[in-house]
């Protein structure tokens, strides 16, 4: 029996629509017997596949919370065959704070998996997903965007996996999501990620990067709204036509797809998201903050590709990711 301190106020195995909380006791200065209350909705109708839909893994990314809040209101049990578990804001403290990481313990939830039932608040949340929610699921969709410090073309993403049958199932789900771009993503830091934990359990997993800048847009929310319903249709949970449009398939063949900054300064983008670049093209410049009369540092593309992601704020620091390239494939 798993010993997570988190309890659910809603049933997972009863038909109907159930709204409630994942309750995590959290004793603190302003609430001695308090709790972190993570909203959850479970919609079930008979036997069938289970989809686990999550947003707010990082608290400053909004397409997931917006669309999943709406889905929790709109989706009825009669539409569903199987079960849908909706958690609009996995890292509720970070979401309430509008930050990437938790104000409680500075935890980055998406670097805290598989977590620990006796760890920090963030580790306890990760543990509950790892040991309770993910094992129930057949397909997992985790919404992301660039948050306050990155901006992306709108893409759904999967990873290259050792199990090629599992990888093919993930790719099929990504294609069903049908974002304007579909990416085989090369992670630069996969240790502790939710993605890795879900994939290691053999589940079908799809993630996204749908925009950024610490907000959502009408377009990015529409992509998320269409995509989540398409994914539920693909999983056999909803019975309605897929809504499909053209998608551009992208790959990230190697680490040269990433460019990082080696200077503090003012960031000047030289190309825009979706633009094609050649190896050696200047993709950004970094201007000094404290003097005039000095040339900017040029950051050049290490390979040819399409600009899929970029640093967002006007100021940039040593070590920040400047740009992400994808390579179009058939």
C-alpha positions as a printed NumPy array, in Angstrom:
array([[  0.   ,   0.   ,   0.   ],
       [  1.427,   3.366,  -1.044],
       [  1.89 ,   5.768,   1.854],
       [  1.351,   9.151,   0.169],
       [  0.115,  11.861,   2.55 ],
       [ -2.121,  13.169,  -0.242],
       [ -5.771,  12.116,  -0.198],
       [ -8.406,  12.713,  -2.857],
       [-11.782,  14.184,  -1.95 ],
       [-13.289,  12.698,  -5.125],
       [-13.721,   9.043,  -6.135],
       [-11.825,   7.676,  -9.104],
       [-14.033,   4.634,  -9.729],
       [-17.579,   6.033,  -9.579],
       [-19.516,   7.076, -12.67 ],
       [-20.422,  10.737, -13.053],
       [-18.66 ,  14.086, -12.786],
       [-16.798,  14.709,  -9.542],
       [-15.054,  17.986,  -8.642],
       [-12.803,  18.224,  -5.595],
       [ -9.244,  18.338,  -4.392],
       [ -6.048,  16.435,  -3.88 ],
       [ -5.415,  17.4  ,  -0.259],
       [ -1.808,  17.586,   0.964],
       [ -1.355,  18.456,   4.662],
       [  1.053,  21.356,   5.017],
       [  1.679,  22.852,   8.442],
       [  3.013,  26.388,   8.253],
       [  3.146,  29.686,  10.145],
       [ -0.216,  30.952,   8.896],
       [ -2.077,  27.612,   9.138],
       [ -0.849,  25.093,  11.686],
       [ -3.129,  22.316,  10.385],
       [ -3.358,  23.643,   6.846],
       [ -3.174,  21.895,   3.505],
       [ -2.259,  22.465,  -0.136],
       [ -5.507,  21.924,  -2.033],
       [ -4.933,  20.896,  -5.675],
       [ -8.173,  21.048,  -7.728],
       [ -9.087,  17.841,  -9.548],
       [-12.018,  16.65 , -11.647],
       [-12.792,  13.023, -12.431],
       [-15.312,  12.235, -15.173],
       [-16.167,   8.56 , -15.589],
       [-18.676,   6.541, -17.57 ],
       [-18.281,   2.778, -17.43 ],
       [-15.277,   0.766, -18.457],
       [-12.749,   2.127, -20.911],
       [ -9.409,   3.875, -21.212],
       [ -8.216,   6.54 , -18.783],
       [ -6.704,   9.866, -19.81 ],
       [ -4.747,  11.938, -17.29 ],
       [ -4.72 ,  15.599, -18.359],
       [ -2.441,  18.037, -16.549],
       [ -1.379,  21.672, -16.672],
       [  0.456,  24.008, -14.353],
       [  3.427,  21.673, -13.933],
       [  5.178,  25.032, -14.067],
       [  3.112,  27.795, -12.515],
       [  3.651,  30.503, -15.149],
       [  2.337,  28.504, -18.138],
       [ -1.352,  29.049, -18.834],
       [ -2.776,  27.215, -21.852],
       [ -3.176,  24.018, -19.829],
       [ -4.903,  25.592, -16.819],
       [ -7.212,  27.676, -19.043],
       [ -8.332,  24.822, -21.274],
       [ -8.513,  22.175, -18.547],
       [-10.596,  24.441, -16.313],
       [-12.988,  24.832, -19.225],
       [-13.007,  21.109, -19.994],
       [-13.833,  20.319, -16.352],
       [-16.906,  22.575, -16.658],
       [-18.05 ,  21.498, -20.118],
       [-17.337,  17.758, -20.387],
       [-20.251,  15.53 , -19.351],
       [-20.198,  11.905, -18.293],
       [-22.538,  10.999, -21.163],
       [-19.876,  12.087, -23.675],
       [-17.22 ,   9.868, -22.114],
       [-16.52 ,   6.165, -22.451],
       [-13.936,   5.406, -19.775],
       [-12.405,   8.009, -17.49 ],
       [-10.845,  11.468, -17.677],
       [ -8.775,  12.804, -14.754],
       [ -8.216,  16.559, -14.993],
       [ -5.648,  18.438, -12.889],
       [ -5.413,  21.989, -14.29 ],
       [ -2.547,  23.037, -11.982],
       [ -0.322,  20.206, -10.76 ],
       [  1.993,  22.558,  -8.892],
       [ -0.801,  24.552,  -7.259],
       [  1.501,  26.685,  -5.051],
       [  3.549,  27.779,  -8.09 ],
       [  0.384,  28.389, -10.112],
       [ -1.106,  30.575,  -7.374],
       [  2.204,  32.459,  -7.218],
       [  2.556,  32.878, -10.993],
       [  6.063,  31.401, -10.912],
       [  7.824,  28.485, -12.533],
       [  8.798,  26.965,  -9.195],
       [  7.004,  26.609,  -5.882],
       [  7.123,  29.473,  -3.361],
       [  6.823,  26.844,  -0.625],
       [ 10.119,  25.019,  -1.178],
       [ 11.53 ,  26.468,  -4.467],
       [ 10.749,  23.091,  -6.018],
       [ 10.64 ,  22.689,  -9.793],
       [  7.964,  19.995, -10.06 ],
       [  9.161,  18.905, -13.492],
       [ 12.61 ,  18.144, -12.074],
       [ 11.318,  16.43 ,  -8.905],
       [ 10.053,  13.076, -10.191],
       [  9.548,  10.365,  -9.123],
       [  9.307,  12.292,  -5.851],
       [  9.06 ,  11.104,  -2.27 ],
       [  6.117,  10.664,   0.134],
       [  8.32 ,  12.004,   2.942],
       [ 10.028,  14.831,   1.024],
       [  9.2  ,  18.47 ,   0.403],
       [  5.751,  19.618,  -0.709],
       [  6.869,  19.491,  -4.346],
       [  8.363,  16.007,  -3.937],
       [  5.145,  14.779,  -2.305],
       [  3.097,  16.043,  -5.259],
       [  5.463,  14.311,  -7.682],
       [  5.244,  11.097,  -5.673],
       [  1.421,  11.107,  -5.739],
       [  1.367,  11.44 ,  -9.507],
       [  4.071,   8.779,  -9.897],
       [  2.489,   6.213,  -7.594],
       [ -1.256,   6.921,  -7.738],
       [ -2.44 ,   8.867, -10.782],
       [ -0.097,   7.824, -13.589],
       [ -0.553,   4.071, -12.934],
       [ -4.314,   4.555, -13.54 ],
       [ -3.752,   6.178, -16.934],
       [ -3.453,   4.811, -20.457],
       [ -2.619,   8.163, -22.035],
       [ -1.113,  11.239, -20.349],
       [ -1.169,  14.781, -21.745],
       [  0.895,  17.438, -19.95 ],
       [  0.489,  21.005, -21.21 ],
       [  3.522,  23.303, -21.251],
       [  4.545,  26.612, -22.78 ],
       [  7.59 ,  28.804, -22.334],
       [  6.515,  30.57 , -19.165],
       [  7.917,  34.004, -18.459],
       [ 11.391,  33.409, -19.926],
       [ 10.838,  31.539, -23.217],
       [  8.533,  31.7  , -26.228],
       [  7.826,  28.874, -28.675],
       [  6.089,  28.134, -31.929],
       [  3.004,  26.077, -30.973],
       [  3.99 ,  22.423, -31.001],
       [  3.006,  19.099, -29.503],
       [  5.95 ,  16.915, -28.586],
       [  7.091,  13.372, -27.953],
       [ 10.488,  11.87 , -27.187],
       [ 12.618,   9.253, -28.898],
       [ 12.169,   6.077, -26.836],
       [ 13.967,   2.74 , -26.679],
       [ 10.627,   0.931, -27.022],
       [  9.749,   1.72 , -30.633],
       [  6.184,   0.419, -30.304],
       [  5.62 ,   2.81 , -27.401],
       [  7.291,   5.62 , -29.352],
       [  5.   ,   4.959, -32.318],
       [  1.953,   5.09 , -30.045],
       [  3.145,   8.411, -28.63 ],
       [  3.742,   9.799, -32.126],
       [  0.248,   8.749, -33.203],
       [ -1.229,  10.546, -30.19 ],
       [  0.867,  13.637, -30.943],
       [ -0.345,  13.65 , -34.537],
       [ -3.94 ,  13.346, -33.304],
       [ -3.408,  16.365, -31.02 ],
       [ -2.627,  18.133, -34.291],
       [ -0.81 ,  21.278, -33.218],
       [  0.532,  23.461, -36.053],
       [  3.942,  21.857, -35.395],
       [  4.743,  18.32 , -34.18 ],
       [  8.171,  17.855, -32.6  ],
       [ 10.381,  14.942, -31.638],
       [ 11.982,  16.759, -28.743],
       [ 15.553,  16.405, -27.52 ],
       [ 15.559,  17.374, -23.822],
       [ 18.65 ,  19.111, -22.452],
       [ 17.763,  18.202, -18.858],
       [ 15.555,  15.097, -18.567],
       [ 16.54 ,  14.037, -15.029],
       [ 13.56 ,  14.206, -12.691],
       [ 11.028,  15.019, -15.409],
       [  7.379,  13.954, -15.27 ],
       [  7.793,  12.935, -18.92 ],
       [ 10.495,  10.405, -18.091],
       [  8.535,   8.878, -15.202],
       [  5.406,   8.47 , -17.347],
       [  7.333,   7.017, -20.286],
       [  9.232,   4.61 , -18.031],
       [  5.847,   3.173, -17.006],
       [  5.112,   2.399, -20.644],
       [  2.348,   4.978, -20.996],
       [  1.427,   6.996, -24.072],
       [  2.717,  10.494, -23.32 ],
       [  2.29 ,  13.793, -25.17 ],
       [  3.56 ,  17.189, -24.06 ],
       [  3.333,  20.636, -25.633],
       [  5.024,  23.992, -25.93 ],
       [  2.264,  26.33 , -27.084],
       [  3.663,  29.822, -26.618],
       [  5.239,  31.661, -23.731],
       [  5.998,  35.02 , -22.219],
       [  4.071,  34.242, -19.042],
       [  0.632,  34.417, -20.681],
       [ -1.567,  32.633, -23.182],
       [ -3.215,  33.957, -26.344],
       [ -6.476,  33.345, -28.129],
       [ -4.586,  31.319, -30.715],
       [ -2.601,  29.222, -28.251],
       [ -5.701,  28.457, -26.178],
       [ -7.605,  27.44 , -29.316],
       [ -4.793,  25.033, -30.256],
       [ -4.892,  23.527, -26.768],
       [ -8.7  ,  23.306, -26.766],
       [ -8.824,  21.467, -30.09 ],
       [ -5.841,  19.287, -29.236],
       [ -7.148,  17.925, -25.942],
       [-10.455,  16.866, -27.492],
       [ -8.648,  15.295, -30.445],
       [ -6.468,  13.338, -28.039],
       [ -9.524,  12.058, -26.149],
       [-11.06 ,  10.976, -29.466],
       [ -7.83 ,   9.225, -30.438],
       [ -7.804,   7.414, -27.07 ],
       [-11.346,   6.136, -27.65 ],
       [-12.826,   8.16 , -24.775],
       [-14.807,  10.652, -26.871],
       [-16.909,   9.688, -29.881],
       [-16.707,  12.627, -32.274],
       [-14.804,  13.435, -35.461],
       [-11.18 ,  14.471, -35.212],
       [-10.558,  18.096, -36.162],
       [ -7.416,  17.993, -38.269],
       [ -5.328,  20.525, -40.177],
       [ -1.832,  20.49 , -41.648],
       [  1.049,  20.068, -39.199],
       [  4.758,  20.619, -39.803],
       [  6.88 ,  17.76 , -38.463],
       [ 10.097,  18.762, -36.711],
       [ 13.023,  16.822, -35.287],
       [ 15.909,  17.83 , -33.026],
       [ 18.821,  15.686, -34.223],
       [ 21.483,  16.871, -31.75 ],
       [ 22.526,  19.364, -29.116],
       [ 23.45 ,  21.94 , -31.762],
       [ 19.733,  22.746, -31.883],
       [ 20.271,  24.711, -28.654],
       [ 22.146,  28.004, -28.264],
       [ 23.08 ,  29.43 , -24.865],
       [ 24.232,  32.866, -23.787],
       [ 27.714,  33.489, -22.379],
       [ 27.178,  37.171, -21.509],
       [ 24.876,  39.35 , -19.446],
       [ 23.195,  42.036, -21.505],
       [ 20.231,  43.231, -23.538],
       [ 18.782,  40.571, -25.854],
       [ 18.086,  41.529, -29.459],
       [ 16.361,  38.801, -31.505],
       [ 17.557,  38.795, -35.11 ],
       [ 15.067,  36.22 , -36.425],
       [ 11.478,  35.463, -35.469],
       [  9.766,  32.25 , -34.426],
       [  9.109,  30.024, -37.431],
       [ 11.887,  31.607, -39.519],
       [ 14.386,  29.369, -41.322],
       [ 18.067,  29.926, -40.538],
       [ 21.309,  28.562, -41.957],
       [ 24.353,  27.447, -40.003],
       [ 26.322,  30.566, -39.099],
       [ 23.394,  32.977, -39.317],
       [ 23.175,  35.542, -36.517],
       [ 20.088,  34.589, -34.53 ],
       [ 20.509,  37.063, -31.668],
       [ 22.753,  39.848, -30.425],
       [ 23.599,  40.777, -26.84 ],
       [ 24.25 ,  44.446, -26.121],
       [ 26.126,  45.721, -23.058],
       [ 24.001,  47.135, -20.254],
       [ 26.407,  49.705, -18.839],
       [ 28.2  ,  51.475, -21.707],
       [ 27.849,  52.85 , -25.239],
       [ 30.297,  52.572, -28.098],
       [ 30.72 ,  48.793, -27.815],
       [ 29.707,  46.275, -30.459],
       [ 27.163,  43.618, -29.445],
       [ 28.064,  39.954, -29.089],
       [ 26.613,  37.938, -31.967],
       [ 25.081,  34.525, -31.318],
       [ 25.118,  32.361, -34.42 ],
       [ 23.17 ,  29.252, -35.331],
       [ 25.268,  26.109, -35.042],
       [ 23.184,  24.319, -37.65 ],
       [ 20.41 ,  24.954, -40.161],
       [ 16.824,  24.765, -38.974],
       [ 13.634,  26.54 , -38.053],
       [ 13.522,  28.814, -35.007],
       [ 11.23 ,  26.875, -32.674],
       [ 11.959,  28.702, -29.412],
       [ 13.658,  31.862, -28.166],
       [ 14.555,  33.749, -25.022],
       [ 11.666,  36.052, -24.149],
       [ 12.588,  38.935, -21.8  ],
       [ 14.538,  41.925, -23.057],
       [ 17.43 ,  41.245, -20.675],
       [ 19.493,  38.061, -20.778],
       [ 22.001,  36.44 , -18.426],
       [ 24.949,  34.091, -18.7  ],
       [ 23.652,  30.543, -19.141],
       [ 20.209,  31.501, -20.455],
       [ 18.852,  29.594, -23.441],
       [ 18.87 ,  31.972, -26.398],
       [ 17.313,  29.865, -29.123],
       [ 15.972,  26.414, -29.995],
       [ 16.036,  25.069, -33.545],
       [ 13.994,  22.293, -35.091],
       [ 14.65 ,  20.567, -38.411],
       [ 11.702,  19.958, -40.704],
       [ 11.199,  16.312, -41.678],
       [  8.699,  14.47 , -43.867]])
